[in-house]
Amino acid sequence: MFDLCVQQTDTPPQSGPYLRISPLHSGTVEFRYIDTAIADRQWHREAMAEDVVSRLDRFLDQLRWIATAPDGARPS
């Protein structure tokens, strides 16, 4: 299994805050926002496979990593 790491800016890997998405043996997927070396302080959630896209969408929206128009639409 592999992890997917998503960072907002074009910087060397893991040099700043990033989101790590990891499949778990239980069949769920863990989302962990690595912004500190202290694991207990990192934001993390587990999602069922069918909820992964919506969880990622909510995370990107919460951190405002993707711009939205005043009507809530995202640029195409």
C-alpha positions as CSV (number, residue, x, y, z in Angstrom):
1,M,0.0,0.0,0.0
2,F,1.1,3.5,-0.6
3,D,0.4,6.9,0.9
4,L,-0.6,10.0,-1.1
5,C,0.8,13.3,0.3
6,V,-0.8,16.5,-0.8
7,Q,0.9,19.9,-0.2
8,Q,-0.5,23.3,-1.1
9,T,2.7,24.9,-2.4
10,D,5.6,23.8,-4.7
11,T,8.2,23.1,-2.1
12,P,10.4,20.1,-1.4
13,P,8.3,17.1,-0.1
14,Q,7.4,17.2,3.6
15,S,9.0,20.6,4.2
16,G,5.8,22.2,5.3
17,P,2.2,21.2,6.3
18,Y,0.8,18.5,4.1
19,L,-2.1,16.0,4.0
20,R,-1.3,12.3,4.0
21,I,-4.0,10.0,2.7
22,S,-3.4,6.3,3.7
23,P,-5.4,3.2,3.0
24,L,-5.7,1.1,6.1
25,H,-6.0,-2.7,6.5
26,S,-9.5,-2.3,7.8
27,G,-10.7,-1.0,4.4
28,T,-11.0,2.6,5.6
29,V,-8.8,5.5,4.5
30,E,-7.0,7.7,7.0
31,F,-6.6,11.5,6.3
32,R,-3.9,13.0,8.5
33,Y,-2.8,16.7,8.3
34,I,0.9,16.8,9.2
35,D,1.5,20.3,10.6
36,T,3.4,19.3,13.7
37,A,5.7,16.5,14.8
38,I,3.3,15.7,17.7
39,A,0.9,13.0,16.4
40,D,-1.7,13.7,19.1
41,R,-2.0,17.3,17.8
42,Q,-2.5,16.4,14.1
43,W,-5.9,16.6,12.6
44,H,-6.9,13.1,11.4
45,R,-10.1,11.3,10.3
46,E,-10.9,7.9,8.9
47,A,-13.4,7.5,6.0
48,M,-15.0,4.6,4.3
49,A,-13.8,4.1,0.7
50,E,-17.0,5.5,-0.7
51,D,-16.6,8.7,1.3
52,V,-13.0,9.5,0.4
53,V,-13.7,12.1,-2.3
54,S,-16.2,14.0,-0.2
55,R,-13.8,13.9,2.8
56,L,-11.0,15.3,0.6
57,D,-13.3,17.9,-0.8
58,R,-14.3,19.1,2.7
59,F,-10.7,19.2,3.8
60,L,-9.6,21.3,0.8
61,D,-12.5,23.6,1.5
62,Q,-11.8,24.0,5.2
63,L,-8.2,25.0,4.6
64,R,-9.2,27.1,1.6
65,W,-6.7,25.3,-0.6
66,I,-9.1,25.7,-3.6
67,A,-10.6,29.0,-4.4
68,T,-14.4,29.3,-4.6
69,A,-16.6,31.9,-6.2
70,P,-19.0,33.9,-4.0
71,D,-21.8,31.5,-5.1
72,G,-19.7,28.5,-3.8
73,A,-18.8,27.3,-7.3
74,R,-15.2,26.2,-7.9
75,P,-13.4,27.4,-11.0
76,S,-13.3,24.9,-13.8
